[in-house]
Amino acid sequence: MEERDVIIIGGGPSGRTIVHMLHHSGRKFSVTLIKDEKVNANRCAVPYGISGQKPIEAFQVSNGLITDFGAELVIDRVTKIDPPAHRVHTECGRTFGYRHLVFATGARPIIPPIPGVASEAVISVRSIDDLARLRQQASQSRQAVVVGGGYIGVEVAVVLRQMGLEVVIVEMMPQVLMATTEPEFITKVEDLLDGKGIRLLGNQKVVGIDSKPDRSVDVRLESGTVLPADLVVLAVGVIPNTELAADAGIRSTRLGICVNEAMRTSAEDVYACGDCAEKKSFVTGGPTRGEFGTNAVFMAKIAAQNILGHSRRFPGVINANATAIYGLSLGSAGLTEKMARDAGIETVTGISKVMDKYPMMDHVGTIDTKLVFNRKDRKLVGGSFLRADNCTAQNVDFISFAIQMGATIDDLMDYQYATHPELAAKPSDNIYTFAAKDALSNL
């Protein structure tokens, strides 16, 4: 048996973050990271690699980000965990003892139980192998069906359309992007997608995929509609990889491996972080989804600090997110109005539309903002943005930090900001203060 101070299972952002933090601590740890992918993809970037304009290596994550920081890399599959004995067993027959074990096993694409889903024309969006298949299939295709209208599905649809394919998005919900985007903004996005020739089919469910002799398929919908396609892209979400932990008797739910605020699982000296771990909402304190690479990093930092002996607690995820669609960018942090109400929060909202530059400047665009507050304590619980450029992430980041710091309507009314003719709205106008003012009028 081989003894290690720390064993990490998984090579995604949470696993790599722990390697880096232990390395930079200045303390001597024997660290082994075990993963079953020879080369990881930068998963968020996979849609943008489909066109083939850049080499596929540009979308890979270098294993040097593990080995250059003092960790041993083992390409193998962990088959069994024995928490009482503090042991890890692998497919290749190796056994490791550990002082600390970290589950960073991530998530895998949901493959709906649709007849015909195993067709070669059907591809998920996750790994480097997926990207290679998507590149090859897209380059030979004329018609594509994207199943799922979240960020990944829409991003894939845009890239395929830019490559010249006829594209249809099939979404079970009434509209695309409903998990992250306020309804006031979705219509503008859908109008843009429609104007670019992307067909949107909401309230629809795929019930079958029928292969044809020429290797194309017919995608059958519950409504009776049949969509011919050379390529079908599955983008209906992910499921946490919890089986290894559950088999070891470690508590898990459908949302992930159960962890406390220190990222500790129900097993002694065992941590979990990233997509495989259950998350709690910073705002509500309840379990929530949050499969974002940033959340994986935030959780991993807490796990690493506790491995190092520092008592650190994770307050929960705010789920800051953003995307770009043609000339628009949009994003959100915290809860949408619907999420807040579903959580039992009595809300008040404020909306603003502000120019992104002084009105006399060239290429002036607008920024749509919606802020959601708890009516009782006036605290900010969520914010969403839509603007005609690629700058939404900075707005999302500000709102995420404001939520984290407990900002109220009054704090945003008194918020001090910069202005410049080319870089911001005129001095009297600000997206946050105008939205807060609107919320105040709605109290």
C-alpha positions as CSV (number, residue, x, y, z in Angstrom):
1,M,0.0,0.0,0.0
2,E,1.2,3.5,-0.9
3,E,0.7,6.2,1.8
4,R,-0.2,9.8,1.0
5,D,-1.1,12.9,3.0
6,V,-3.8,13.9,0.5
7,I,-5.6,11.9,-2.2
8,I,-7.7,13.9,-4.7
9,I,-10.1,12.0,-7.0
10,G,-10.8,14.1,-10.1
11,G,-8.9,16.6,-12.2
12,G,-11.3,19.4,-12.7
13,P,-11.1,23.0,-11.3
14,S,-11.7,21.9,-7.7
15,G,-9.1,19.2,-7.7
16,R,-6.5,21.5,-9.3
17,T,-7.3,24.4,-6.9
18,I,-6.6,22.1,-3.9
19,V,-3.3,21.1,-5.5
20,H,-2.3,24.7,-6.0
21,M,-3.3,25.8,-2.5
22,L,-1.4,23.0,-0.8
23,H,1.6,23.8,-2.9
24,H,1.6,27.5,-2.1
25,S,1.1,26.9,1.6
26,G,4.8,26.2,1.9
27,R,4.1,23.0,3.8
28,K,5.3,19.6,2.6
29,F,2.5,17.3,1.6
30,S,2.5,14.2,-0.4
31,V,-0.4,14.7,-2.8
32,T,-1.7,12.3,-5.4
33,L,-4.5,13.3,-7.8
34,I,-6.2,10.4,-9.5
35,K,-8.4,11.0,-12.6
36,D,-9.7,8.8,-15.4
37,E,-9.5,11.3,-18.2
38,K,-6.0,11.5,-19.8
39,V,-6.7,15.1,-20.7
40,N,-9.4,17.3,-19.3
41,A,-11.4,19.8,-21.4
42,N,-12.0,23.3,-20.4
43,R,-15.7,22.4,-20.2
44,C,-17.2,25.9,-20.4
45,A,-15.3,26.5,-23.6
46,V,-16.3,23.3,-25.4
47,P,-19.1,25.0,-27.4
48,Y,-16.6,27.5,-28.8
49,G,-14.3,24.8,-30.0
50,I,-16.8,23.2,-32.3
51,S,-16.1,25.5,-35.3
52,G,-12.5,24.2,-35.6
53,Q,-11.1,27.7,-36.0
54,K,-8.5,26.9,-33.2
55,P,-6.6,23.7,-32.6
56,I,-8.4,21.3,-30.2
57,E,-5.4,21.6,-27.9
58,A,-6.5,25.2,-27.1
59,F,-9.5,23.7,-25.3
60,Q,-7.6,21.2,-23.2
61,V,-6.4,21.7,-19.6
62,S,-2.7,21.0,-19.3
63,N,-1.8,18.2,-16.8
64,G,1.1,20.5,-15.9
65,L,-1.4,22.4,-13.8
66,I,-1.2,19.4,-11.5
67,T,2.3,18.0,-11.9
68,D,4.0,21.5,-11.9
69,F,2.6,22.1,-8.5
70,G,4.1,19.2,-6.6
71,A,1.4,16.6,-7.0
72,E,1.7,13.1,-8.4
73,L,-0.8,12.5,-11.3
74,V,-2.2,9.0,-11.7
75,I,-4.4,8.2,-14.7
76,D,-6.6,5.5,-13.3
77,R,-10.1,4.8,-12.2
78,V,-10.9,4.6,-8.5
79,T,-13.1,1.6,-7.9
80,K,-13.6,1.6,-4.1
81,I,-13.2,3.7,-1.1
82,D,-12.7,2.3,2.4
83,P,-13.3,5.2,4.8
84,P,-12.7,3.3,8.1
85,A,-9.4,2.0,6.8
86,H,-8.5,5.3,5.0
87,R,-7.8,3.5,1.8
88,V,-8.5,4.0,-1.9
89,H,-8.4,1.2,-4.5
90,T,-8.0,1.7,-8.2
91,E,-8.9,-0.3,-11.3
92,C,-5.2,-0.9,-12.1
93,G,-4.7,-2.6,-8.7
94,R,-3.1,0.2,-6.7
95,T,-4.0,0.8,-3.1
96,F,-3.4,4.2,-1.5
97,G,-3.7,5.1,2.2
98,Y,-4.6,8.7,3.0
99,R,-4.7,11.2,5.8
100,H,-7.2,13.3,3.8
101,L,-9.3,12.4,0.9
102,V,-11.1,14.8,-1.5
103,F,-13.9,13.9,-3.9
104,A,-13.7,16.2,-6.9
105,T,-15.4,13.8,-9.2
106,G,-17.5,16.4,-11.0
107,A,-20.6,15.6,-13.0
108,R,-21.6,13.9,-16.2
109,P,-24.1,14.8,-18.9
110,I,-27.6,13.7,-18.4
111,I,-28.5,11.2,-21.1
112,P,-32.3,11.0,-21.3
113,P,-33.8,7.5,-21.7
114,I,-35.0,8.3,-25.3
115,P,-35.2,5.5,-27.8
116,G,-32.4,5.9,-30.3
117,V,-30.3,8.2,-28.1
118,A,-27.3,5.9,-28.6
119,S,-27.1,6.9,-32.3
120,E,-23.7,8.1,-33.6
121,A,-25.4,11.3,-34.6
122,V,-26.2,12.1,-30.9
123,I,-23.4,13.8,-28.9
124,S,-23.1,15.4,-25.5
125,V,-21.1,18.5,-24.6
126,R,-18.5,17.7,-22.0
127,S,-15.2,16.1,-22.8
128,I,-12.4,16.5,-25.3
129,D,-13.7,13.3,-27.0
130,D,-17.1,15.0,-27.2
131,L,-15.5,18.1,-28.7
132,A,-13.6,16.0,-31.3
133,R,-16.9,14.2,-32.3
134,L,-18.8,17.5,-32.4
135,R,-16.2,19.1,-34.7
136,Q,-16.2,16.2,-37.1
137,Q,-20.0,15.7,-37.2
138,A,-20.8,19.5,-37.5
139,S,-18.4,19.9,-40.4
140,Q,-20.3,17.3,-42.3
141,S,-23.8,18.3,-41.3
142,R,-26.5,20.6,-42.7
143,Q,-29.2,20.3,-40.0
144,A,-28.8,20.2,-36.3
145,V,-31.2,19.7,-33.3
146,V,-30.0,21.0,-29.9
147,V,-31.9,19.4,-27.1
148,G,-31.9,21.8,-24.2
149,G,-32.1,25.6,-24.0
150,G,-29.8,26.5,-21.2
151,Y,-26.5,28.4,-21.6
152,I,-24.7,25.4,-23.1
153,G,-27.5,24.6,-25.5
154,V,-27.9,28.1,-26.7
155,E,-24.1,28.7,-27.0
156,V,-23.8,25.5,-29.1
157,A,-26.8,26.5,-31.3
158,V,-25.2,29.9,-32.0
159,V,-21.9,28.3,-33.0
160,L,-23.6,25.8,-35.3
161,R,-25.7,28.5,-36.9
162,Q,-22.5,30.6,-37.5
163,M,-21.1,27.5,-39.3
164,G,-24.0,27.6,-41.7
165,L,-26.1,24.8,-40.3
166,E,-29.9,24.9,-39.9
167,V,-30.5,24.8,-36.2
168,V,-33.5,24.0,-34.0
169,I,-33.5,24.2,-30.2
170,V,-35.9,21.9,-28.4
171,E,-36.7,23.0,-24.8
172,M,-39.1,21.3,-22.4
173,M,-39.7,24.7,-20.6
174,P,-41.8,27.4,-22.3
175,Q,-38.7,29.5,-23.1
176,V,-35.0,29.1,-23.2
177,L,-32.7,30.2,-20.4
178,M,-35.4,30.1,-17.8
179,A,-33.1,28.6,-15.1
180,T,-30.9,31.7,-15.0
181,T,-32.6,34.6,-16.8
182,E,-35.5,36.9,-15.9
183,P,-38.5,36.7,-18.2
184,E,-38.2,40.4,-19.1
185,F,-34.9,39.6,-20.8
186,I,-35.7,36.2,-22.3
187,T,-38.0,37.6,-25.0
188,K,-35.2,39.9,-26.3
189,V,-32.8,37.0,-26.5
190,E,-35.4,34.8,-28.3
191,D,-36.1,37.5,-30.8
192,L,-32.4,37.8,-31.5
193,L,-32.0,34.0,-31.9
194,D,-35.0,33.9,-34.2
195,G,-33.7,36.8,-36.2
196,K,-30.5,34.9,-36.8
197,G,-32.4,31.9,-38.1
198,I,-32.3,29.6,-35.0
199,R,-35.7,27.9,-34.6
200,L,-37.0,27.7,-31.0
201,L,-39.5,25.0,-30.0
202,G,-40.6,25.5,-26.3
203,N,-42.8,23.2,-24.3
204,Q,-41.6,20.3,-26.4
205,K,-40.2,16.9,-25.4
206,V,-38.1,14.5,-27.5
207,V,-39.6,11.0,-27.5
208,G,-37.6,9.2,-30.1
209,I,-34.6,9.4,-32.4
210,D,-34.8,7.3,-35.5
211,S,-31.7,6.4,-37.5
212,K,-31.8,6.5,-41.3
213,P,-29.7,4.7,-43.8
214,D,-27.6,7.8,-44.7
215,R,-26.6,8.0,-40.9
216,S,-28.9,11.0,-40.4
217,V,-31.8,10.8,-37.9
218,D,-35.4,11.9,-37.4
219,V,-36.0,13.5,-34.0
220,R,-39.6,12.8,-32.9
221,L,-41.3,15.2,-30.5
222,E,-44.2,14.5,-28.2
223,S,-46.3,16.9,-30.2
224,G,-45.9,14.7,-33.3
225,T,-43.4,17.1,-35.0
226,V,-40.5,15.3,-36.7
227,L,-37.2,17.2,-37.1
228,P,-34.6,15.8,-39.6
229,A,-31.0,16.1,-38.4
230,D,-27.5,15.1,-39.2
231,L,-26.4,16.1,-35.7
232,V,-28.2,16.0,-32.4
233,V,-26.6,17.8,-29.4
234,L,-27.7,16.8,-25.9
235,A,-27.4,19.8,-23.5
236,V,-30.0,19.0,-20.9
237,G,-27.9,19.3,-17.8
238,V,-25.5,17.2,-15.7
239,I,-25.8,14.7,-12.8
240,P,-23.3,14.7,-10.0
241,N,-20.9,11.7,-9.8
242,T,-21.8,10.5,-6.4
243,E,-21.8,6.7,-6.9
244,L,-18.3,6.1,-5.5
245,A,-19.0,8.0,-2.4
246,A,-22.5,6.5,-1.9
247,D,-21.0,3.0,-2.3
248,A,-18.6,3.8,0.5
249,G,-21.5,4.7,2.8
250,I,-21.0,8.5,2.5
251,R,-24.3,10.4,2.6
252,S,-25.4,11.7,-0.8
253,T,-28.6,13.1,-2.4
254,R,-29.6,13.7,-6.0
255,L,-27.9,17.1,-5.7
256,G,-24.5,15.7,-4.7
257,I,-22.4,14.4,-1.9
258,C,-23.5,15.9,1.4
259,V,-21.0,18.3,2.9
260,N,-21.0,20.7,5.9
261,E,-19.7,24.3,5.8
262,A,-16.1,23.0,6.0
263,M,-16.7,20.8,2.9
264,R,-16.4,17.7,5.1
265,T,-18.6,14.7,4.2
266,S,-20.1,12.2,6.6
267,A,-16.9,10.2,6.6
268,E,-13.9,11.2,8.7
269,D,-11.2,13.1,6.9
270,V,-13.1,13.0,3.6
271,Y,-14.1,16.2,1.8
272,A,-16.1,16.9,-1.4
273,C,-16.3,20.0,-3.6
274,G,-17.3,21.1,-7.0
275,D,-20.0,19.6,-9.2
276,C,-20.1,16.3,-7.2
277,A,-20.9,18.1,-3.9
278,E,-24.3,19.2,-2.8
279,K,-24.5,23.0,-2.5
280,K,-26.4,25.4,-0.3
281,S,-27.7,28.8,-1.4
282,F,-26.0,31.8,0.2
283,V,-29.4,33.5,0.2
284,T,-31.8,30.8,1.4
285,G,-29.4,28.4,3.1
286,G,-31.2,25.5,1.4
287,P,-29.9,23.0,-1.1
288,T,-29.5,24.3,-4.6
289,R,-28.0,23.6,-8.0
290,G,-24.8,25.3,-9.0
291,E,-22.6,23.5,-11.5
292,F,-20.3,26.3,-12.3
293,G,-16.5,26.1,-12.4
294,T,-16.3,29.2,-10.2
295,N,-18.3,27.4,-7.5
296,A,-15.9,24.5,-7.7
297,V,-13.0,26.8,-7.1
298,F,-14.7,28.6,-4.2
299,M,-15.5,25.3,-2.4
300,A,-12.1,23.9,-3.1
301,K,-10.4,26.8,-1.4
302,I,-12.4,26.1,1.8
303,A,-11.6,22.4,1.7
304,A,-7.9,23.1,1.2
305,Q,-7.8,25.6,4.1
306,N,-9.4,23.0,6.4
307,I,-6.9,20.4,5.3
308,L,-4.2,22.8,6.2
309,G,-5.8,23.1,9.7
310,H,-7.5,26.5,9.3
311,S,-11.1,26.6,10.4
312,R,-12.8,28.0,7.4
313,R,-16.5,27.9,6.5
314,F,-18.3,28.2,3.1
315,P,-21.3,30.5,3.3
316,G,-23.0,29.1,0.2
317,V,-23.2,29.7,-3.5
318,I,-24.4,32.9,-5.1
319,N,-24.2,31.3,-8.6
320,A,-22.8,34.3,-10.5
321,N,-23.1,33.5,-14.2
322,A,-22.8,35.1,-17.6
323,T,-22.9,34.3,-21.3
324,A,-22.7,36.0,-24.7
325,I,-25.1,35.5,-27.6
326,Y,-24.2,37.3,-30.8
327,G,-23.9,41.0,-29.8
328,L,-25.6,40.6,-26.5
329,S,-24.3,39.5,-23.1
330,L,-26.4,38.6,-20.2
331,G,-26.0,37.1,-16.7
332,S,-27.3,37.0,-13.2
333,A,-26.3,36.4,-9.6
334,G,-28.3,35.2,-6.6
335,L,-32.0,34.5,-7.1
336,T,-34.3,35.5,-9.9
337,E,-37.7,36.9,-8.8
338,K,-39.3,33.5,-9.3
339,M,-36.6,31.6,-7.4
340,A,-37.0,34.0,-4.5
341,R,-40.8,33.7,-4.4
342,D,-40.5,29.9,-4.7
343,A,-38.3,30.0,-1.6
344,G,-40.9,31.9,0.3
345,I,-39.2,35.3,0.1
346,E,-41.6,38.3,-0.2
347,T,-39.9,40.3,-2.9
348,V,-39.8,43.8,-4.3
349,T,-38.0,44.4,-7.6
350,G,-36.5,47.4,-9.4
351,I,-35.8,47.7,-13.2
352,S,-33.6,50.2,-15.0
353,K,-32.6,50.8,-18.6
354,V,-29.5,53.0,-18.8
355,M,-27.2,54.0,-21.7
356,D,-23.7,52.5,-21.4
357,K,-22.0,55.8,-22.5
358,Y,-22.8,59.5,-22.7
359,P,-25.5,60.0,-25.3
360,M,-23.4,62.1,-27.7
361,M,-20.8,59.4,-28.1
362,D,-20.6,56.8,-30.9
363,H,-22.0,53.3,-30.7
364,V,-24.2,53.9,-27.6
365,G,-25.9,50.8,-26.2
366,T,-28.2,50.2,-23.3
367,I,-28.0,48.1,-20.2
368,D,-31.2,46.5,-18.8
369,T,-31.0,45.7,-15.1
370,K,-33.4,44.0,-12.8
371,L,-32.7,43.8,-9.0
372,V,-34.6,41.6,-6.6
373,F,-34.8,42.6,-2.9
374,N,-36.3,41.0,0.2
375,R,-39.2,43.2,1.0
376,K,-38.9,42.6,4.8
377,D,-35.2,43.6,5.4
378,R,-34.6,45.4,2.0
379,K,-31.6,43.2,1.3
380,L,-30.5,42.4,-2.2
381,V,-31.1,38.8,-3.1
382,G,-30.5,38.8,-6.9
383,G,-29.7,40.7,-9.9
384,S,-29.8,40.2,-13.7
385,F,-28.4,42.1,-16.7
386,L,-28.8,42.3,-20.5
387,R,-26.6,44.6,-22.5
388,A,-25.4,45.1,-26.1
389,D,-21.7,44.3,-25.6
390,N,-19.5,41.8,-23.8
391,C,-19.3,43.5,-20.4
392,T,-22.0,41.8,-18.4
393,A,-19.7,39.8,-16.2
394,Q,-18.5,42.9,-14.4
395,N,-22.1,43.8,-13.5
396,V,-22.8,40.3,-12.3
397,D,-19.6,40.3,-10.2
398,F,-20.6,43.6,-8.5
399,I,-24.1,42.3,-7.6
400,S,-22.6,39.0,-6.4
401,F,-20.3,40.9,-4.0
402,A,-23.2,43.2,-3.0
403,I,-25.3,40.1,-2.0
404,Q,-22.3,38.6,-0.2
405,M,-21.9,41.8,1.8
406,G,-25.6,42.1,2.7
407,A,-26.3,45.3,0.7
408,T,-29.7,46.8,0.9
409,I,-31.8,49.1,-1.3
410,D,-30.5,52.0,0.7
411,D,-26.8,51.0,0.2
412,L,-27.3,50.9,-3.5
413,M,-29.1,54.3,-3.5
414,D,-25.9,55.7,-1.8
415,Y,-23.5,53.7,-4.0
416,Q,-20.6,55.9,-5.3
417,Y,-19.3,55.2,-8.8
418,A,-17.1,56.4,-11.7
419,T,-18.2,58.0,-14.9
420,H,-16.6,58.8,-18.3
421,P,-18.1,59.6,-21.7
422,E,-16.6,56.5,-23.4
423,L,-16.8,54.1,-20.4
424,A,-19.9,54.7,-18.4
425,A,-23.3,56.5,-18.3
426,K,-23.5,60.2,-17.5
427,P,-23.0,61.2,-13.9
428,S,-26.7,61.3,-13.0
429,D,-27.4,57.8,-14.3
430,N,-26.4,54.5,-12.9
431,I,-27.9,51.1,-13.5
432,Y,-27.8,50.0,-9.8
433,T,-29.1,53.3,-8.3
434,F,-31.8,53.6,-10.9
435,A,-33.0,50.0,-10.3
436,A,-32.8,50.6,-6.5
437,K,-34.8,53.8,-6.8
438,D,-37.4,51.9,-8.8
439,A,-37.6,49.2,-6.1
440,L,-38.0,51.8,-3.5
441,S,-40.9,53.2,-5.3
442,N,-42.5,49.8,-5.4
443,L,-42.2,49.2,-1.7
